[in-house]
Amino acid sequence: MKVRQRPSLKAMNTFGVAATAGLLITVEGEEDVLELPAFDPGSDLVLGDGSNILLVGDVPGTVFHNRILGRAIVADDGETVLVEIGAGENWHGLVRWTLDNGLCGLENLSLIPGSAGAAPIQNIGAYGVELSSALDAVTAWDWQSAAWVSFDAEDCRLGYRDSLFRSTAPGRYLITSIRLRLGRRFHPQLGYAGLQEELASRGIDRPSARDVSEAVIRLRRRKLPDPAEIGNAGSFFKNPAVEATLADRLLADHPDLPCWPAADGMIKLSAAWMIERCGLKGCRHGDAAVSERHALVLVNCGAASGAEILALARTVQGAVADRFGVGLEPEPRVVEFTG
């Protein structure tokens, strides 16, 4: 365990916004967890790679930086393999490790920024696959009862960019490891049209898991700005799911609005399309901007504060609500302490 007073958090969030914390505790193993002070959701923050948060201001209390590492195959029947992963492991590094070990199931989730422990919090997903398809269990420290707990995949209540850890009990659990159920036989998930086109452009009609991973990486690098080059947290808004009646009205006026079926008879709409139609792609307020490469991505062009990025997000939300009658929800966690 490492402890620092008044650290800068600028290099610890991919938006690159300036912020400080009262205290920074780096948690490097499960033995450290037993020595941690109590967690106060009103002033403290658990942080992984900082790729899915927007810090609107300083953290007045303690930042618990989860750096618990470890990758291990814990069961293998020759067909299905269970792997146990420390929450502090880099997600894309984990995907590459699974491919190197002949394991399939995560290839569509290549190059997603963040740590393994953050993956179940928002049920990460891309190119037709979500973490829910591979998650077997989550181990966590329950701050409230000061005890270890384990959740199977159903207990995690995974939804579209949502989970028990994000919506039902935010701040209650410190995820220390996840267990994934992967396979040795490759079953390609190629329902996403862009992925099929990328493979076809390379003359690949019978892809391997690594072929799919490399195609996803190329797609992401073309479409999304690199946080190492310009501050961002990937897609800032979720694609909204609306009632079929509203979708029908919108499609009558906008027949080219991309949409697809969602759970419970809802219809999911393209947030990026609506933002573009509002004329906001490339819109810039100071150093906070809507990316010119992808309308779902907000970027920090230099010295934008978290508050300025949030103000731009609210401008986008207001414009889409006014024109289409649809509310957009942020995908990253907006961290703002009051008082």
N, C-alpha and C positions, 0 to 999 in steps of 0.2 A: 504494500500500500504506500502511495506517495501523497503528500499533502503540500499544497501551495496556498499562500495568502494572496488575495487580490489579483488573481491572474487575468490576463486578457483572453477573451474568448474569440477574438477575430479569426485566428487561424483554425478554430475548432468548429466553425460552421461554414458550409459551402457557399452561403450567400456572401461571406466575407464582411459581414457588418460588425462594426465595433461594439463591444460590450464587455463588461467585467463581471466577476462573481466575488462574493465575499470570501469563499474558500473553494478550493478544488481538491477533491479526493479522487485519486486514480485507483480503481479497484482492479487488481491484477489476478485474483484467484478467489475461489469460493471461501477459502479460509479468511480472506479479508472481509467478506460480507458479515461474518459473525462479530466483527469489531466495529462495524459502522455505527455512527450515531443515528438517532431516529430521523426519519424523513418527514419534512414539513412541506406539504404540497403548496402552501401559501408563500413559500420563499425559496424552495429548493428545486433542483432539476436533475433528472437522469439524462446523461448524454452519451450517445454512441459515436458515430462518425460525423454527426451534425449535418447530415445531408437531407433531412426531412423536417427541418424546423426553420422558423423565422423568429429571431430574437428581436423583439420590439424595443427592448431596453436592457438594463443590467439585471443580473440575477442577484437579489439581495442576500440570499443565504448561500447554501452549498451546492456546487455542481458535483455530482457523482459520475465520474467518467468511467464507463464500463470497458475495460480492456482485458476481459477474461478470454484467454485463448484456448485452443485445443481442437483437434479433428481426429476422430477415431471411428473405425468400423466396429460396431458392437454386436452385430449379428449378420450372418450371410448364409442363406440356404442354396446359393448358386443361382437363384432367380431374383429374389428380393433381398435388398441390403439395407440395414438400419445403420445410420451414421449419427454420431453425437458430436455436436459442434458448440464450441464456446461462444458466448454471446458477443464477445469483442472481435471475433474473426471478421475480416473484410468479406463482404458478400461475393463480389466478383472473383476474389481469390479462392473462395470456397467452390464456386462453380467450376473454375479451372481445375481444382484439385479433384472434383468428382469425375470430370472427363478424363483426367490423367489416370484415374483408377478404374476406368471402364464403366462408370456409373451414369445412368441416364435419368432424366426427369427435370433437370434444372436448366437445360440448354437454352430455352426460350427466355429465361430470366438473366441472361448474361449481361454484364456491364451495368446493371442497376447499382447505383451508388449506395453506400451505407453498410451497416454491420449486420451480422446474422441475427443478433438479438432484436434488432428493430424490424426484421422481416415479418414476424407474425403480428406486430402491433398494427400495421396497416395492411396486412395481407397483400404484400407486394405482388404485382402482376404486370405482364407485358406480352404482346404478340400471342394472345389467346391462351395464356397459362397463368394461373395464380399459385401462390405458395400453398394454398389449401389443398392442391392436388398432391403435394409431397409431404406436408407436415404430419408427423406422427404424435409428437408430444412436446411440451414446453416445461422446463423446470425453472422455478422462480423463488425469490425470497419475498415473503409477504411482510411488508413493513408493518402492517396493522397488527398482526398476531405474532410477529417476530418468530416465524417458522418457515421451513422449506415447504413448498407446495409443488405438485405436478398436475399439469392439465393435459388431457388427451386432445386431439384435434377438435372434436365436437365441443368440448368444454371451452375452447378458445373463442367460440362464436364468430368465426371468420365470415366477413361479408365483403362487399366491394370497398376496398381500402379502409376496412374497419375490423374491429375485434373487441373482445372483452377488455383488453388492455388499453384500448384507445377511448372507447365510449362509455362502457359500463363502470369500469373501475380505474380511471386514469390516475396514475401516480401511486397506486397501491402496491404494485409488484415490480421488483427488479428482476428482469429475466436474466438468468445466468447461463442457460444452455438451451438448445433446441435439438430435437431428434427428427430426422428426416427418413422417409421410406422411399428408396430409390430402386431402380431395376438394372439388371445387366443386359436385358433385351430392349433394344431401342424401338419405341413406338412414336414416330414423329407426329407432332402437333402442328399442322401447317394450315390451319383454318384462316389465319390472317393473310389477306391477299397480298400485301406488300412483301411478306416473307416468301411466299411462293414465287413472286416475280423476281426477287433478289436471287433466289436459288436458280431459277430458270436463266437469268442473265449470265450465270456462270456455267451454264450447261450441266447443271446437277439435277437429275431427275429421280435419283434414289439416294437422298442425303444420309449421311451419318449424323450422330449427335453433335460431333464437332463441326460438321458442315453447317448445321443449323445455328450453333453458337456463333460461328464466325459471320454468318449472314446477319444475325441479330446485331452483332457488334458493328458491322458496317452500316446497317440501317440507323442505329442509335447515333453513331458518330456523324452521319450526314444530317440527321434531323434535329438533334439536340445540342445546344452549346455545352462545351466542356467546362465544368466548374473550376478546373485548374487555369482556364483562360479568362473566364468572366463569371462572376459570382452568380449562382443560381441554385435552386433546389429541385430541378427537373420540372415536371408538370405541376403548376401551382393550383390548378382547379380540377376537380373531379368532373367527369362527364355526367351531367344530371339525368336522373331517371324520373320520368313524368308519367302521369296518367295517359292512357291511350287516347282519351278524348282531346286532351290538350295537344298531344302529338299530331293527331289528325288535323286539328285546326292550323297548327304551324305548317304542316306539310302542304296543306291546301294553298297557303300563301307563299311557301318556300319549298317547292318540290325537290330541290337539290340539297336540302338539309340532310346530312348523313344521320341515320338512326338504325337501331337494331334492338331486338327483343331483350328484355331484362327479366329479373325475377318477379314473380307475383303479377304477371300481366302488364308490368310497366314497360315503357319504351325509353331506351337510353339515347340521348342526343349528343351530338358532337359539340363540346364547349368551344373547341378551337375554331370551328366554322362560325359559330355565333359571334365570337370575339372579333374575328376577321370582318364579318359583315357589319360590325359596329365601327369599322375603320380604325381599330385600335392596335393592329399588328404593327410593331415598330414605334408605337406611341411612347414618348419619353417625357417624364416629369423630373427635371434635374438629372441625377444619376440613376434614378429608378426607371426601368423601361420594360415594355413588352417586347420580347425577343423578335427580331426580324426574321429569324429562322423558324420559329414555332410559336404560334399565338398563345399556347397554354403556358409558356415559360416566362416568368418574370425574371429580370436580370438586374444585377448591380453593376453599372457601368464604371464604377470607380469608388466613390465615397458616399453612396447612399446609406442612410440609416435604416434600421429596421422599421421605424415609424413611417419613413417616406415610402418604402416598398409596400407596407400595409395600406397606406393611403392610396397608392396606385391600384392595388388589388380591389379596394372598395370602389374606385372609379369604374373599373372594369365590371364589377358586379352590378353596379347601378345602371350602367349602359345596357347590359344584357337584359336585366330585369325590365327596364323601360321599353326596350324594343320588342322583346320576345315573351315577356311575362314569366321568365324562368330564373330561378335563383341558382347561383353557382356557389359551391362550397369549396373552401381551400383544401388541398390535399396535404400539404405540410402542416405540422402543428405550429400554430401561432402562439408564441410564448410571451406573455405580457403580464408582469406583476404589478398590482396596484397597491396603493398605500405605502 
